């Protein structure tokens, strides 16, 4: 029963945090800067990203719940700390890339996220093996996202850090 209680907290929390990060700045098809960039051929259609991320966040929440429910496990605290570190880094990526337009910094960050997630997965495996397996699709997606990030940087060398001015709002009097 402990797993179900933890899952009822962890899954919605991870989903909510991911949603809030994605809504913190206009992203994907809603971002004019991004839409103006040249994308690599392997770039999926815009609708794929929220679908994939929703599935991954659910799996991540379930993995976290499995670890949290493993009371007395030797590496439980370390596993949770690593998970939180990679999650915080993950939540920073969208504002960094889509908001600050820092393609190069976002690439370095996603590589760090992948490294933290690999460490998290190894530690999760020591606590609950299935929790580690639930993170494998996330790691694969991070690798793919890193390749996309890298290719966008290559295809748009002058776009790193370029922030387009925000259109002034007009008040109707």
C-alpha positions as CSV (number, residue, x, y, z in Angstrom):
1,X,0.0,0.0,0.0
2,X,2.9,2.3,0.6
3,X,3.8,2.4,-3.1
4,X,0.2,3.4,-4.1
5,X,0.3,6.3,-1.6
6,X,3.7,7.5,-2.8
7,X,2.6,7.1,-6.4
8,X,-0.5,9.2,-5.7
9,X,1.8,12.0,-4.6
10,X,4.9,11.5,-6.9
11,X,3.2,11.0,-10.2
12,X,1.0,14.1,-10.1
13,X,3.8,16.2,-8.6
14,X,6.3,15.3,-11.3
15,X,3.7,15.8,-14.0
16,X,2.7,19.2,-12.5
17,X,6.3,20.4,-12.3
18,X,7.0,19.3,-15.9
19,X,3.9,21.1,-17.0
20,X,4.8,24.3,-15.2
21,X,8.3,24.2,-16.6
22,X,6.9,23.8,-20.1
23,X,4.4,26.7,-19.5
24,X,7.0,29.0,-17.9
25,X,7.9,30.4,-21.3
26,X,6.4,29.9,-24.7
27,X,7.8,26.7,-26.1
28,X,7.6,24.5,-29.2
29,X,5.2,25.8,-31.9
30,X,4.1,28.7,-29.5
31,X,7.6,30.2,-29.6
32,X,8.4,32.5,-32.5
33,X,12.1,32.3,-32.0
34,X,12.0,28.5,-32.1
35,X,9.7,28.5,-35.1
36,X,12.2,30.7,-37.0
37,X,15.0,28.3,-36.4
38,X,16.2,25.7,-39.0
39,X,15.4,22.3,-37.5
40,X,17.1,19.0,-38.3
41,X,15.4,16.5,-40.5
42,X,14.9,14.2,-37.5
43,X,12.9,16.8,-35.6
44,X,9.5,15.3,-34.7
45,X,6.2,17.3,-35.2
46,X,5.4,19.6,-32.3
47,X,2.6,17.5,-30.9
48,X,5.0,14.7,-30.1
49,X,6.9,16.6,-27.4
50,X,4.0,17.0,-24.9
51,X,2.8,13.5,-25.4
52,X,6.2,12.0,-24.9
53,X,7.0,14.2,-21.9
54,X,3.7,13.4,-20.2
55,X,4.4,9.6,-20.6
56,X,8.0,10.1,-19.4
57,X,6.9,12.2,-16.4
58,X,4.4,9.5,-15.3
59,X,7.1,6.8,-15.6
60,X,9.6,9.0,-13.6
61,X,6.9,9.6,-10.9
62,X,6.3,5.8,-10.7
63,X,10.0,5.1,-10.5
64,X,10.3,7.7,-7.7
65,X,7.3,6.2,-5.8
66,X,8.9,2.8,-6.0
67,X,12.1,4.1,-4.4
68,X,10.3,6.2,-1.8
69,X,8.2,3.1,-0.8
70,X,11.4,1.1,-0.2
71,X,11.7,1.9,3.5
72,X,15.0,0.9,5.0
73,X,16.7,0.5,1.7
74,X,20.4,1.4,2.1
75,X,20.7,3.9,-0.8
76,X,17.2,5.3,-0.7
77,X,18.2,8.8,0.4
78,X,20.9,9.0,-2.2
79,X,18.6,7.8,-4.9
80,X,16.0,10.4,-4.0
81,X,18.6,13.2,-3.9
82,X,20.0,12.2,-7.3
83,X,16.4,12.0,-8.7
84,X,15.6,15.5,-7.4
85,X,18.9,16.9,-8.8
86,X,18.2,15.6,-12.3
87,X,14.6,16.7,-12.1
88,X,15.5,20.3,-11.1
89,X,18.0,20.4,-14.0
90,X,15.4,19.0,-16.3
91,X,12.9,21.7,-15.3
92,X,15.5,24.5,-16.0
93,X,16.1,23.3,-19.6
94,X,12.9,24.6,-21.2
95,X,13.3,28.2,-19.8
96,X,17.0,28.1,-20.7
97,X,16.5,27.0,-24.3
98,X,13.1,28.5,-25.2
99,X,13.2,31.5,-22.9
100,X,16.8,32.6,-22.8
101,X,17.6,31.2,-26.2
102,X,20.8,29.7,-24.9
103,X,21.3,26.8,-27.3
104,X,24.8,26.0,-26.2
105,X,24.1,26.2,-22.5
106,X,21.0,24.1,-22.9
107,X,23.1,21.5,-24.7
108,X,25.6,21.4,-21.8
109,X,22.6,21.2,-19.3
110,X,21.0,18.3,-21.2
111,X,24.3,16.4,-21.1
112,X,24.5,17.0,-17.4
113,X,20.9,15.9,-17.0
114,X,21.7,12.7,-18.9
115,X,24.7,12.1,-16.7
116,X,22.7,12.7,-13.5
117,X,20.0,10.4,-14.8
118,X,22.5,7.6,-15.5
119,X,23.8,7.9,-12.0
120,X,20.2,8.0,-10.7
121,X,19.3,4.9,-12.6
122,X,22.3,2.9,-11.3
123,X,21.4,3.9,-7.7
124,X,17.7,3.2,-8.3
125,X,18.7,-0.3,-9.5
126,X,20.2,-0.9,-6.0
127,X,17.0,0.1,-4.4
128,X,14.3,-1.3,-6.8
129,X,15.4,-2.7,-10.1
130,X,12.0,-1.9,-11.8
131,X,12.4,1.7,-10.8
132,X,15.7,1.8,-12.8
133,X,14.0,0.2,-15.8
134,X,11.3,2.9,-15.7
135,X,14.0,5.5,-16.3
136,X,15.5,3.9,-19.4
137,X,13.0,5.5,-21.9
138,X,13.7,8.8,-20.3
139,X,17.4,8.3,-20.8
140,X,16.9,7.4,-24.4
141,X,14.7,10.5,-25.0
142,X,17.3,12.7,-23.3
143,X,19.9,11.3,-25.7
144,X,17.6,12.1,-28.6
145,X,16.8,15.5,-27.3
146,X,20.5,16.2,-26.8
147,X,21.1,15.3,-30.5
148,X,18.3,17.7,-31.5
149,X,19.7,20.4,-29.3
150,X,23.2,19.9,-30.8
151,X,21.9,19.9,-34.4
152,X,19.8,23.0,-33.9
153,X,22.9,24.7,-32.6
154,X,24.8,23.6,-35.7
155,X,22.1,24.7,-38.1
156,X,21.6,28.1,-36.4
157,X,25.0,29.3,-35.2
158,X,23.9,32.9,-34.9
159,X,20.7,32.1,-32.9
160,X,22.5,31.3,-29.6
161,X,21.4,33.9,-27.1
162,X,19.5,36.0,-29.6
163,X,16.4,37.3,-28.0
164,X,13.8,38.8,-30.2
165,X,12.1,41.9,-28.8
166,X,8.7,41.2,-27.3
167,X,5.9,43.1,-29.2
168,X,4.5,45.9,-27.1
169,X,1.0,45.4,-26.0
170,X,-1.5,48.0,-27.0
171,X,-4.2,49.2,-24.6
172,X,-7.5,49.9,-26.1
173,X,-9.0,52.9,-24.5
